[in-house]
Amino acid sequence: MVRPPYWPTLILNWICSSEFLEEIEGDLIEYYERDLQHTNKWRAQYRYTVNALKFINSSNLDRGSGRVGMFQLISSSLKTGYRNAFRNRFYSLLNLSGLIIGLTSFFFVIAYLIDELSYDRYHPSADHIYRVIDGVKFDDDFTTGAIVPSGWADGFGSGIPEIEEVGRIHQATRFNPTIKHSNRVFSETGFIFIDSTLLNIFHYQYPYKKSGNPLAYPNAIIITEKMSEKYFGSSDPLDQVLIVNGSQNYVVTGVIQMPDNNSFKFNFAALLIPPKEDRMWNHTFVRLNPETNVPELESKLETFTKVTYGERPYAVRQSMAPKLQPLTSIHHFSNLKFEYTPNSSITYIYMFIAIGLIIIVITSINFINLTTARASTRIKEMGIRKVVGAVKGQITIQLLAENVLLVILASIISLVILFLLNPAFNQWTGKEIQIFMLLTPIRWTILILGVVILGLMSGLYPAMSLSTYSIGRQKNVLQEPGRNTIRNVLVMGQFALSTLMIIGALVIDRQLNLFQNTELGFEKMTNVILRVADKEVSKKHESFRNELLLNSAVRNVSFTQTFPGEREKMAVLVYKAAVGDETTIIPTFLTDLHFAKTLGIKLTAGRYFDASRPDDKNNCLINRKAAELMGWSDEAVGKEMHAIDLNLKGKVIGITENFNFSSLHNDIEPLVIFPVLQFPQAFNVAIVNIEPGQITSVIPFIEETWKKFSVESPFDYALLDDNLKSLYLRDLSLGKVFRAFVILSVIISCIGLFGLTLYTLERRTKEISVRKVLGASVSRITLLISGDFLKLVLVANIVAIPLAYWLAANWLNEFSYRIDLGADIFILALLLSLFIALATIFFITLKKALANPAAQLRSE
């Protein structure tokens, strides 16, 4: 026979009296066996459970068991809590609303933190994976760079036993290919080259994959699920051919699920074949033996590189200081030169932790204040309970149970809201968080325990306060908020935290405005960027340029490897120093002769390139920072620059102003502008400078011209200003999220202040009426009631402003370009805080002050 469910029987054994238990169990088994004969197993088990629960009633309880007392206490708490909440519906909804808003906000913060802190941890060996980084001579000092020479990987893999596996990523920074399948052609980004061994270090899920290592096949390429759907729809992508740049055929051998919490994303990955000259720089990763002593290994790597590569004359290898950077620390702690992509900052994690703590503290304060404010309505109830024999501990437990149940109810509603708002939250943050997928069994347990603890902690003070009162002391509880020291401190704390967040939002907004509105040293509003994926267009760049210049609205055109704002795609070349055998690396724009004029970059010395001078194709421009680096200052004009990597030699014909060609998060760097007319395949971009106000009308002309030169490649354009704004998308999305949490925290504080004001007015009805009878004006009464709370808000601001200044100053120190923390920010925050508080309490205070005193005294 199929056994009945175990857990209903367990509950009956725990609760029911032993004298009834045997008879109850016998009846249940009899009913269960009968049900099995007439229905299926699941239906019979369901009916057994329902019948068992029906026996849990007061007549069957074990009166000698302490468990019954707890059962009765919980049952009583539920009934009493429900009746009390229903009797004071408005205050209960007010309290519940504050809890729901606070808990929903807090849960969103936790979801964001869980996602952020999980970056790169999905690899099984994540704790043993490291990136090899190196000190490079950059600017006036040695700086740590994220890339190292390609040849290091070969040496590490064969000569150092602590290293189990080595793999490299080469970003095709000068490679934005066209990819064709059937009759569909797209210009793509995210095309990289990797070692096949990297797939043994990084762990990916493969919905489609050929046997063995997918990059072990000839002309193999692996793509992401997103690209598979884009090119092949729902059909099997394996062995499908992708034609890259019209000539190179790649065969799809694997499709991976690209995790969102991954620092090294890509769309396409082909096999890396490094050049024999070892002049390629890569992101190099190693998986170490778990027993490896990392500091000792770093010392061994330094010795190895000096012995093996110390005599090489190029590529800044004089530093020879390899370090191992943990993979799991890259996303939050790495801001090196030549990063794969811009990383986040641990500061943002600290900010969100602070936001979560502030919101939960404000919510708890709000809950405590509103609960204790209604204490007087339950004093008689508590007194009667004591008269009939209830002790202080029982009353405390009952009140705590009510508070915990209220917090649990608010948590359940918050989780529902969390699920409904999940898509909007992802849109704000730019993430793909599936919130309920984050809740593992351990996290569910922590969540439930946290909710219970929150209910106990926030309900402890109200419960202890109410349980100490008796009938004879009722009037002692009717103290006004202005005289209640604890409640005043809580109100001040609540508004101090709200002011702190308001100041934070103002500072973040101004810093983001600075990013978007700072003059960068070149023209950004009237330039259009064309992605040149078709190399036939690159070869005919002068003809294409001349065709565009036929339109009077087109002021200038330049072909270049990349443009300001795409720092990670710039060439970083090794230059021979002015004196001695030292070398240094300098970011370089590989362009035609029209780059500086097209962008409107200003000169401080020398001249621009001149197409009528044949020698200018071998000359270059540098910025003032590069001149200082080379030790030339204003005497740089006429000096020779030698880029060893590409064997470019040329005289400096002009010095430009320092201008921001990367994010304003960073300082201005040294820069060289080198024409490479002999390498037109390097031209990935055309910059078209257009007369102000005519961009919209000229775009169709540019597209028509493009189609004359390129048959298959799509016309892909963007505004330079829009591309520059994209550098701050992460900051902008975090700013939006921060503002949302600020508004929610202020709403929670206002809910608490509104409830306290309403309670105060109810307690002071007689006083207000008497004052009106004696001649007090409406304005005086309104000011009298409002003034008590506004004083608390003012004190809260005085406490919050110095702390906010210190925190904001520390955050801004991370930026090379930052706003000044003027007094206006803090004055504005103070006025906003006072206005919000006044707006919250003014109307209900005014309504009470305008009421007929005779009617109010009659009711009293």
N, C-alpha and C positions, 0 to 999 in steps of 0.2 A: 504493500500500500504506500502511496505517496504521503510523505510526512507533512503535517500542517506547518505553517510559518512559525519560526522559533520566537521572534521578538515579541509578539502579542502575549505569548505564554510567560515570557520573562517579566513583562510589565505586571501581569496579574500576580505572579509570585512575589514581586517586590512590594506591591501595594495592598492586595486583598488579605483579609483575615484568614488564618489557617483553617478555622472551623467551617468556612464556606468554600475554600479553595478546591478541595477534592470534588465536591458536587459540581462546582462551576466547570472545572476541567472535563469532568465526565460528560456533562451536557454538550460542551463545545465539540468534543471528539465525536459524539453521537450525531450531532448536526453535520459535522464535516464528512463523516462516512456516508451519510445519506446524500449529501450534495455531490459527492464523487460519483455516485451511481446515476445521477440525473444530469450532470453537466461536466464540463472539462475541468482540468486541474486548476487553471488560473482563476476561473470563476469560483471554484470551491475555496481556494485560498483567500480570495478577496472576501467572500462571505464569512469565512472563519475569522478574519481580522476585524470585520465590522461587528460581528457578534461578541468577540472578546472585548472590544472597546465599550460595548454597551453595559458590560458588567462592572465597569469602573464608575461606581457611584457611592454616595455617602453611606448607604446601608451595608456595603460590602467591604469598607475600609478597615484596615488593621488599626484599631484605636490605640494599641499600646506601642505603636511604632512611631519614632520621630519623623519617619518619612511622610506619614500622613499629615503631620503638622506642617511640613514644608509644602505638601500638595495643597492643603487647605489655604496656606498663606498665599501661594501663587494664585490660586483661584480667587481668593478674596481680593488680592491686589489688582487682578484683572477687572473684577467687577467694580471695585472702588475707583480705580483709575478711569474706567470708562464713564462712570457716573459723574465723577468730578470734571472730566474733560467735556462731557456733554452739557453739564450745568454752566461751565465757563467756556463756551464754544469759541468765542472770539479770541480770548487769551490763549487757548489751547492751539488754535490754528496759527496764531502769531508765533508761538513758541515752536510749533512743528515746522512752520515755513523757514524760520531761521536755521533750524537743524538741517532741513533738507537742502537748502542752498549751500550751507557750509560743508556738509558731508559730500554733496555732489562735486563741489569745487575741489575738495581734498582728494577725492577718489580720482579725479582727472589728473591732478598733480602727481599722485602716486603712479598712475598708468604711464605718464610721460617719463617719470624717473626710471621706472622698471625698463622701459624701452631703451632709454638712453644708456643706462648702465649695462645693458645686455650687448652693446656693440662688440662685434667680432668674437663673442664668446660662444657662438654656435659650433665652432670647430672643436672636435673631441680633444685635440691636444693644444687648445688655445693657450694654456698656461706655459707651454714649452716652445711656443713659436715666437721668434724675435725678428725684428728688422735690423739689418746691418746699416749703421749710419757712420758718417765720417766727418772729421773736422776739415773744412776747406777754407782757403784764404779768400775772404770776400770783404770788400770795402777795406777798412783799416785794421781789421782784426780777423782772427780765425773764427769761423762760425760753423756750427754743426749743420750739415746738409743731409737730406733724406735719401739721396742717391749716391751710389758708389760705382767705381769702374766695373765694367762687365766681367773682366778677367778674374776679379776676386772670387767669384762664385766657383770657378773651375778649381782654383787652388784650395778653397775652403772644403770643397766636397771630397777632395782626394787626400788631403794632408792632415786633417784634424779629426780624430776619432770621436770627440764629443758631439760633433755635428752629424746627425742622422740623415738629414736631407737638406738640399739647397735648391731654391727656385727663384727665378727673376721675373719681374714685370717690366716691360719696356713700353712706356706710353708713346703712342704714335702722335706726338704733339704736332707734327707737321703733316698729319695724315688724316684729312676729313674726306673719306672716299665716297664715291658713288657706288651703290650696290644694286645689282640688277638681278631679278629673277623673272623669267617669262618676259612679259612686256612691262613689268613694273620696275621703276628706277627711283631710288631715294638717295638723298645726300645724308650721310650718317655721321654720328659722333660715337665716342666710346669704343673705338677700335684699338685693341692692344695686342701686343705680342708677349707670350709667356713661355717659360720652359715647361715641358711636359711634367717635370718633377714637381712643379708648383701644385698640381692637382693631387699630389700625395701629401702636401702640407696643408692646403686649404681643403675643407670638406664641403662639398656641394651635393645637393640632391639632384638626380638626373631623371626626369620624366621619360627622356629618350636618350639612349646611349649605346654605342657599339661596344662589343666586348673588349676588355682590357682598357688601356689608357686611350682615351678618345683622340689624343694628339699624336699617337704613334702611327697614324695612317698618313699616306701621302696627301699633301695639300689639304690637311684637315683643318677644320674650324669648328669651334663650339660657340653656341649662341644662347641667349636667354629665352625664357618662355615668351616674353613680350615680343621679341624679334621673330620668334617662330610663328606666333599668331599673326604678326604683321605680314610676313612673307608667304606663309604656307597655310594659314587658316587652321582648320582642324585636321588636316591631313598629316601623315607621318613625315617629319622633316628629314629623317636620316637618309643619307646618300643624295640629298638634293644639292644642286650646284648653285652657288652664288658667284656672280661675276663682279669682281672688284675693279673699279676704275677702267672698265671696258676691256681688260686684258687678262687679269689674273683670275683663274678659276679655283674656287675653294669648295670642298665637299663637306657638308654638315655631318659631323660624327658624334655630336652630343648636344643636348639641350639641358640647361641647368635652371634650377629655381634660384634666382638672385635674391638673397635675403635683403630686406630693407635696412636692417641694422648691420651694415657692412661698410667698412671704410674704403674698400677697393672694388667699387662697382665697375662693370663694363657691359657692353652690349654684344661685342664680338671679340673672340680671342683666337689668334692663330699662333703657330709655333714660332718661337724666337730663334733666329739664326744670327748670332752676334758676328760682327766683322772680325777679320783676323787681326786688324790693327789695334783692337781693344780700346777704341775711342768712344765706345758707347757707354752711357751712364744709365743705371737701372735702379729700381727698387728691388733689393735683394733680401730674401727671407730664408731663415734657417729654422729647422726643428731640432731641438737639442735633446740629448739623453736626459731623462728626468733627474739623474744624479749629478748633473753638471753644476760646477761652481762657476757662476757667470763672471764674477770679477777676474778669476784666474784665467778663464777662457778669453776674455777681452785682452788681457796682457799677452796671451799666446798669439792672438790675432794681430796685435800691433807688431810683435816681433816678426811674425810671418810676412806681413805686408812690406815691412822695411827691407827684409832680406830679399823677397821676391820681386818687388816693384820699386825699390828705392832708387835704382839707377835710371829709371825711365825719365826722359827730359821733359815730358809734357804732362798736362792734366793734374796740376796742383797736388801731386802725391807727396809733397814735402812734409805735410802735416802727419800723415800716417798714424791716425789715432782712431781706429775703428772701435765703435761702441755697439752694444746690443740693446735695442729698444723693445720692450715687451709689446707684443701685438695688441694686447688688451688695454694698453695705456695710450695708444696713438690717437684715438678719437677725441679724448678730452685733455691730453697733456702735451700734444705735439704741435708745435708751430715752427717747424724748421724751414730752411730754404728748400725749395723744390719739392714741396709736398705733393702727393698724388692728387689730392683735392684739398681745398681749405677745410680744416677740421673745426670741431666745436671747441668749447673751452670749459674747463671744470668750473669756472665762475658761474656759468649758466646753471650747472647742477646745484651749486650752493644757493643761487638765487631761487630756484624752484623749491629747494628744501625749505628755505626761509619763508617762501610764499605759503607752502603747505602748513608749516608750523603756525604762521601768523593767522591763517584762516581758521585752523582748528582751535586755536586759543581764543580768537574772537567769538567763534561759535559757542565754545564752552562758557565764556563769560556771559554771553547773551542768554544762554540757557539758565545759568545760575541766577542772574539778575531777574529774569522774568519769573522764575519759579519762586524765589524768595519774596519778590514783590507781591505775590498773591498769597503770602503766608497767612495774613489775617483772615482770609476767607475760610481757612481750614482750622483755625485755632480751636473753635468750639468742638469740631469733630475730634481733634486730638485730645482735648480735655475729657470729653465723654468716654473715649476709648480708655483713658487712664482710670476714670472713675469705675468702669466696669471690669478693671483688672489688667488691662494691657500694660506691659512694662516698656521702658524706653527703647530697649533693644528690638522688641517686636515692631514698634512703630517705625523705628529707623529702617529695619529690613523691609517693611511694607512700602515705605516711601521710596527707598532705593529701587525696589522692584518696579514700581510705577515708572520711575525715571528711566531705568534700563529698558523697559518695554517700549517707552516712547522713543528712545534712541534707536532701538531695533526697528520699529515701524518706519522711522525716518530713513534708516539705512536701506531698507527694502525699497522704499519709494525712490531713493537716490540711485540705487543700482538700475532700476527701470529707466530713469531719466538718463543715466550714463549710457545705457544701450541705445536709446533713441537719439542722443546727441553725438554718438560716436563718429558718424560721417562728418558732421560740422567741425568737430574737434580736429579730425585729421586734416580737413581743409585749412583750418587756421594754422596748424603747426607744420604742415607740409609732410606729414608722416602717414604711415599705413598701419596704424595700431588697431588690432582687433582686441578690444579691451578684455572680453571674457575669455579669450584664448590665453591671456596672461595669467589667469587665475588658476594656478596649479593647486592640487590638494593642500600643499603646505601653505600657500598664500591664502587659500580659503580659510584655513584654520587661523592664520594670523589675523585675517580680516575680522572673523567672528570674535576672536578674543579681544581685538582692538576695540570693536564696537561695544562689547560688554564693559571693558575697562573704562572707555570714555563715558558710558552711562553711569558707572559707579563713581568715577572721579568727579564728574560734573554734577552729579546728584547728591554727593556726600554732604556738602555744606548745607544745601536746603533741607535735606533729611535730618541732619543733626540739629539744625535750628528749630525746625517744627517740633521735633520730638521732645525738646526741653521745655516747651510751653505748657502751661496748665490753665484751667478756667480762671483761677484767681489772678493770673498774670496777663490776661488777654490784652489789656490796654498798653502794656509795655512794648508790645510788638508793633503798635501803630505809630512807628517813628517815620518821619518824612525822609526821603532819599537824601536830602541835603545834610541831614544829621547822622546818617548811617555811614560810618567810616568805611567799612568793608565794601559796601555797595558803591560808594564814591570812588574808591580806589579801583574797583573793577571797571567802572564806566571810564575813568581816565585811562586805564590800561587799554581798553578797547579802542578808544579814539586815538590814543598815541600810536597804536599799531596801524590804524587806518591812515593816519597822517603820514606815517613812514612809507606806506605803499603809494599814497598820492604823490609824495615827493619823488619816489622812485619812478613812477610813471612819467612825471614831468621831465625828469633828467633823461630818461631813455628816449622820449619823444624829441627832445632838443638835440640829443646826440645823433639820432637818425636823420633829423633835418639837416644837421651839419654834413653828414655823409652825402646827402643827395643834392645839396645846394652849394657846396664848396667849389670855388673855381679851381679846375684841375691843371690849368696851364695850356690847354688846347681847346679847340672848338668842338663841342660835343652835340650841340642841338641841331646842326644842319648837315650832319654826315650820315649817309646811308651805307650799311655794310652789306656787301654781296659775298656769299660763300661760293668760292670758285672750285667746285669739285671736278670740273672738266679740265683736264690738263691741256687740251687743245686751246681753250680760252687763255690759259696762262702763257702758252707759247706765242699767242697773237695779242699779247696784252697791250702793245702800243697801238695796234689797229683798233682794238676794242675801245681804248681810251680816246682815240681821235674821233671815233664814231659818236661817243657820248658827248664830247665837247662841241659837237655841232648844235646841240641844244643850248640856247642862250642862258637857260636857268642853271646849267651845270657849270660850276666855277672851276672845279679841278677834279682829277681822278688819280688815284694811286693804287698800285698793286703791292701787296706785302704778305709776309708770312702769316702775321696775325696783327691784332690791333690793341690799343690800350684797353685794359680790362680783362684780357685773357693772358694774364701773367704766366700761368702754368704752360701755355703753348709757345712761349717765346724761346728762341734759341739762347742757350747759355754757353758762351764760347770761352775758351781758354786763351788769354792774351799774355804775351811776353811783356814783362815789366820793363819800365823805361831804363832801369839800371840793373846790371847783374843778370843772373840766370833765373831769377824768380819768375813765377807765373801767377796770374790771378784770373778768376772767372768773372765775367761781366754779362748781364742780360743784354741781348742784342736784337734789334729789329732788322730783319733781312728784308729789304724793300727795293723799290725802284728809285728813281731820282726825284719823285714828286711827293714823297711821304710827308716831310716836314711842312711844306707849303700847304698841302691839302688839309692837314689838321690844324694849321695856323699856329704852329709851335714857334715861339719867339727866340731870337738869337741874342746873345750878349756879346759875342765877338765873331769875326769872320763873316762868312756868307753861306747862302743855301747852295744846294746842288744846281748846276746849270747844264741842261741837256745839250746845249751848243758846245760845251767843252768836253771833248772825248775823254780826257783824263779823269773826269769826275766819276766815271763808273768804277774807278779804283780808289776813290777817296771816301771819307766818312765824316759824320758829325758825332760829337759826344756832348753829354750834358756836363754841367759844372761839377757834379759829384764825381763823375769819371775823371775829369781833369784833376781834381784834388787827389783822387786815389792814385793816379799815375805820377803825382808830384809836380804837375805842370802849371796848375792854376790858370791864369789868363794867358800864359805863354804857350798854350797847347796848340794854337794854330800853326800848322807846318810840321808838327811832330808826327811820327809814324806809329800807327797801330797795327799790330801783327796778331791776327787770330790764328793760332796754331792748328786748331781742329780742322778748319776748312781751308787753311793756307791762304787766308785773305790778308793782303797787305795794302795799306793805303794811308795817305796823309790826312790829318785832321784839317778840314777847311772851315769849320765853324763850331762854336760852342753854344748850345741851347740853354735856355732857362731850365732849371730843375722842374719837371712836371710829373704828375702822378699817373703812371701807367699801370698801377696795380691798385688794389683796394686801399682805402684810407685807414684801414686797420694797421697798415704798415708804413714805415718811413719811406721817403723817396730813395731809390737805389741809383747807383751808377748806371749809365746807359750808353750804348753805342748804336748808331744808325748806319748800317752798312748796305750799300746797293749791291745786289747780286744778280745783275742782268744776265750773267752767264749761267745762272741756275734758275730759269723761269719756272721749273717744276716746284720750286719752294713757295711760289705765290699761291696761297690758299684763299686770299681775301682781296676784294677790290673795295676801296673806300671812295665813295662819290660825294663830293662836297657840293651842296645845292643852295641856291639863293633862299634866304629866309622866307617862310610862308609858302613855298612852292613845291614842297616835297610830295604832297599828295598828287599834284598834277603831273609831276615828272616821272613817278614810278611806272606808269604804263609805257612811257617812252623807253625807260631803261629795260623793262621786260622785253619789249619788242626788239631792242638791240641785242639783248642776250640771246634770243632765239635765233638770230642771224648767225651767231658764232657757235652755239651749242645746240645740237639736235636732241640729245637724250637727257642731259643733266637738267634737273628741275631748277626753276628760278627761285632762289632762296635768299631773301633779304631781311634786314632788321635795321632798326634805328640804333645808332651808336649809343644814344642816351639811354635807351631801354636796356641795352646790354650792360651798361655801367650800373644801372639800378639793380640788375640781377645779382650783383656782387653782395648786395645787402638783403637779399630775400630772407635769409635765415634770421637776421636781426629784425627785419620788419615783422615776420611772423611771430617771433618771440615777443616783440613789442606789443602786437595785437593781443596775444594771449595774456601778457602781463596786465594790459589795460582792462581786459575782461575780468581778471581776478581782482583787480583793484575795485572795479565797480561792484562786484559781488560782495567783497569784504565791507565796502561802505554800506551796501544795502542791508547786510546782516547787522551792522552797528546801528543803522537807522531803525530797524525793526525793534531792537532792544530799547533804544532811546524812546521810540514811539510808545512801546508798552509801558515803560517806566513813567513817562509823562502822563499817560492816561490813568495809570494807577494813582499817581500823586494827586491828580485833579479829583479823582473819586474820593480820596482820603481827606482832601482839603475843601470839599464842597461848602461845608458850613463856614469855614474861615473866609472863603472868597465872597460868600453871600453877605456875611457880616461887614466885611470891608466895603462892599458896594453900598450897603445901607448907610454906612457911616460916611459916604461921600467919595470913596476911592474911584478914580477914573478907570476906564477900560484899559488904556495904555499902561497905567501904573500897575494894574493887576497882571496884565500880560507880561510886563517886564519883570515883575516880582517872581512869577513862576518860571519864566524862561531864563532869567538871570542865574538861577542856581545851576542849571545844566550848562549854560554857556561858560560859566566860570570853570567848570570841570573840563570842558573841551579846550579852553584857553590854556589851562595848566597842562593838559595832555600834549598840546602843541609845543609848549616850552620844553617839555621833557623829550619829545620826539625829534625836534629839529637838529640839535647837536649830533645825535646818533645818526640821523639821516645824512647829515653833511659828511660825517666820517665814512660811512658806507659808500656814498656816491663818489667821494674823492678817490677811494681805493679802487672802485670799479673803473672809473675813468682813466686811472693810471695805466690800464692795459692798452689804451689806444694812443697811437702816435699823434693823431689829430683829435682834440677833445674840446668840449665847451668849457667856458668859465662858469664856476658855481657862484653866480651872483646872488645877492640878497633877494632879488625879485622872485626867484623860484620859491624860496621859503615863505616870502610874504604872500605869494599867490596861494601856496598850499594852506597857509593859516587862514586866509580869507575863504577859501573853498571849504575848509573844514567847518568854520563857524557858520557859513551860509547853509551848508548841508544840515548841520544840527538845528539851526534856526528854522529852516524850511520844514524840518521833520516835526517840530513841536509847536510852531507858531499857530497853525490853523486850529488845532484842537484846543490850544490854550485860549485863543481869541474867542472861539465858540463858547467856551466855559465862562469867559469873562463877560460875554454879551448876554448870557442867560438871565432870566428874571429871578432876582434873589428871593422874592416872596414865595414863588413856587418851589424853589429849592429848599428854603427853610421849612416850608410846610411839610415837604417830604421827609425832612430830617426829624 
